[in-house]
Amino acid sequence: MGNLSDLDRLYERIKRDHGRVDVVFANAGISETRTLDAIDEEHFERVFSANVKGMIFSVQKALPLMTDGGAVILAGSASGSKGFPALSVYNATKAAIRSLARTWTTDLKSRGIRVNVVSPGVIETPAMQTYLQRNAGMEDVLKQMTPLGRLGQAEDVANAVLFLASKESSFVAGVELFVDGGVMAV
Ligand SMILES: NC(=O)c1ccc[n+]([C@@H]2O[C@H](COP(=O)([O-])OP(=O)(O)OC[C@H]3O[C@@H](n4cnc5c(N)ncnc54)[C@H](OP(=O)(O)O)[C@@H]3O)[C@@H](O)[C@H]2O)c1
């Protein structure tokens, strides 16, 4: 959501139809591989705009509509803590997102709004399916490096987001919850 006028229209519509926002799950993001020597300004701006600028303004513009005590969940990635090859810019955006959750946890303290990050590992979404189709053999490699021995499904991430959005996580703030089949934990 790097386009700010789109965000304004979105929140105007939510205000008109629903009046308030209880939970923001800022999930939109793009990934593009580039080796360091091949990074150009357009690549940098495209990925940072979608992943970081979009996230900052998706949350900022929701705040006037947000109920005190609400929840913000940001889509990070295990990539933000790793050096996966040819992903400098993407990995850096996800590290930035992890940082935003720390600062916003303190910035939004007075309103009781909790901010957390959900960081997927390899999840079989449309973007990942395209990657796996283009890179024969990678599916088996990724399954083997995952302690739980499978790729994640969108439902695995959704369940973690539901937890962070709910009262069941009422004393959880500023964390990064990995949904990655154990990759980052072992
Ligand atoms: N899949 C994984 O293995 C994995 C792992 C770690 C982290 N993640 C993170 O999880 C999130 C979702 O990824 P995904 O795998 O579901 O990707 P995906 O299949 O490509 O879906 C991405 C979604 O984000 C939307 N989007 C992208 N750029 C946008 C923009 N500038 N403005 C508005 N919407 C935009 C897309 O909308 P359109 O369809 O309209 O383009 C699409 O609905 C991302 O933040 C990604 O970095 C995914």
The ligand as an SDF file (V2000), in Angstrom:
LIG
                    3D

 48 52  0  0  0  0  0  0  0  0999 V2000
    4.8850  -16.5280    1.1920 N   0  0  0  0  0  0  0  0  0  0  0  0
    5.9380  -16.5730    1.9560 C   0  0  0  0  0  0  0  0  0  0  0  0
    6.6470  -17.5920    2.0160 O   0  0  0  0  0  0  0  0  0  0  0  0
    6.2930  -15.3820    2.8220 C   0  0  0  0  0  0  0  0  0  0  0  0
    7.3750  -15.5210    3.6870 C   0  0  0  0  0  0  0  0  0  0  0  0
    7.7170  -14.4680    4.5110 C   0  0  0  0  0  0  0  0  0  0  0  0
    6.9880  -13.3030    4.4770 C   0  0  0  0  0  0  0  0  0  0  0  0
    5.9320  -13.1740    3.6330 N   0  0  0  0  0  0  0  0  0  0  0  0
    5.2060  -11.9070    3.6550 C   0  0  0  0  0  0  0  0  0  0  0  0
    3.8240  -12.1510    3.7140 O   0  0  0  0  0  0  0  0  0  0  0  0
    3.1200  -11.0860    3.0500 C   0  0  0  0  0  0  0  0  0  0  0  0
    2.1900  -11.6950    2.0150 C   0  0  0  0  0  0  0  0  0  0  0  0
    3.0060  -12.3630    1.0450 O   0  0  0  0  0  0  0  0  0  0  0  0
    2.4200  -13.4520    0.0410 P   0  0  0  0  0  0  0  0  0  0  0  0
    3.3830  -14.5520   -0.0400 O   0  0  0  0  0  0  0  0  0  0  0  0
    0.9880  -13.7260    0.3630 O   0  0  0  0  0  0  0  0  0  0  0  0
    2.5350  -12.6320   -1.3130 O   0  0  0  0  0  0  0  0  0  0  0  0
    1.5630  -12.5860   -2.5600 P   0  0  0  0  0  0  0  0  0  0  0  0
    0.9850  -13.9300   -2.8320 O   0  0  0  0  0  0  0  0  0  0  0  0
    2.3350  -11.9080   -3.6570 O   0  0  0  0  0  0  0  0  0  0  0  0
    0.4370  -11.6010   -2.0630 O   0  0  0  0  0  0  0  0  0  0  0  0
    0.8190  -10.2820   -1.7100 C   0  0  0  0  0  0  0  0  0  0  0  0
   -0.4080   -9.4390   -1.5130 C   0  0  0  0  0  0  0  0  0  0  0  0
    0.0210   -8.1030   -1.2280 O   0  0  0  0  0  0  0  0  0  0  0  0
   -0.6190   -7.2170   -2.1290 C   0  0  0  0  0  0  0  0  0  0  0  0
    0.2820   -6.1110   -2.4690 N   0  0  0  0  0  0  0  0  0  0  0  0
    1.5750   -6.1800   -2.8240 C   0  0  0  0  0  0  0  0  0  0  0  0
    2.0710   -4.9470   -3.0440 N   0  0  0  0  0  0  0  0  0  0  0  0
    1.0650   -4.0800   -2.8180 C   0  0  0  0  0  0  0  0  0  0  0  0
    0.9420   -2.6680   -2.8830 C   0  0  0  0  0  0  0  0  0  0  0  0
    1.9700   -1.8830   -3.2190 N   0  0  0  0  0  0  0  0  0  0  0  0
   -0.2540   -2.1190   -2.5890 N   0  0  0  0  0  0  0  0  0  0  0  0
   -1.3080   -2.8960   -2.2570 C   0  0  0  0  0  0  0  0  0  0  0  0
   -1.2630   -4.2320   -2.1670 N   0  0  0  0  0  0  0  0  0  0  0  0
   -0.0950   -4.8150   -2.4550 C   0  0  0  0  0  0  0  0  0  0  0  0
   -0.9310   -8.0630   -3.3610 C   0  0  0  0  0  0  0  0  0  0  0  0
   -1.9840   -7.4850   -4.0540 O   0  0  0  0  0  0  0  0  0  0  0  0
   -2.1660   -7.7630   -5.6530 P   0  0  0  0  0  0  0  0  0  0  0  0
   -2.4720   -9.2070   -5.7910 O   0  0  0  0  0  0  0  0  0  0  0  0
   -3.2870   -6.8610   -6.0120 O   0  0  0  0  0  0  0  0  0  0  0  0
   -0.8660   -7.3940   -6.2660 O   0  0  0  0  0  0  0  0  0  0  0  0
   -1.2820   -9.4020   -2.7510 C   0  0  0  0  0  0  0  0  0  0  0  0
   -2.6410   -9.4240   -2.3390 O   0  0  0  0  0  0  0  0  0  0  0  0
    4.1910  -10.1730    2.4560 C   0  0  0  0  0  0  0  0  0  0  0  0
    4.4190   -9.0840    3.3210 O   0  0  0  0  0  0  0  0  0  0  0  0
    5.4190  -11.0780    2.3980 C   0  0  0  0  0  0  0  0  0  0  0  0
    6.6220  -10.3630    2.4300 O   0  0  0  0  0  0  0  0  0  0  0  0
    5.5660  -14.1850    2.7980 C   0  0  0  0  0  0  0  0  0  0  0  0
  1  2  1  0
  2  3  2  0
  2  4  1  0
  4  5  1  0
  4 48  2  0
  5  6  2  0
  6  7  1  0
  7  8  2  0
  8  9  1  0
  8 48  1  0
  9 10  1  0
  9 46  1  0
 10 11  1  0
 11 12  1  0
 11 44  1  0
 12 13  1  0
 13 14  1  0
 14 15  2  0
 14 16  1  0
 14 17  1  0
 17 18  1  0
 18 19  2  0
 18 20  1  0
 18 21  1  0
 21 22  1  0
 22 23  1  0
 23 24  1  0
 23 42  1  0
 24 25  1  0
 25 26  1  0
 25 36  1  0
 26 27  1  0
 26 35  1  0
 27 28  2  0
 28 29  1  0
 29 30  1  0
 29 35  2  0
 30 31  1  0
 30 32  2  0
 32 33  1  0
 33 34  2  0
 34 35  1  0
 36 37  1  0
 36 42  1  0
 37 38  1  0
 38 39  2  0
 38 40  1  0
 38 41  1  0
 42 43  1  0
 44 45  1  0
 44 46  1  0
 46 47  1  0
M  CHG  2   8   1  16  -1
M  END
$$$$
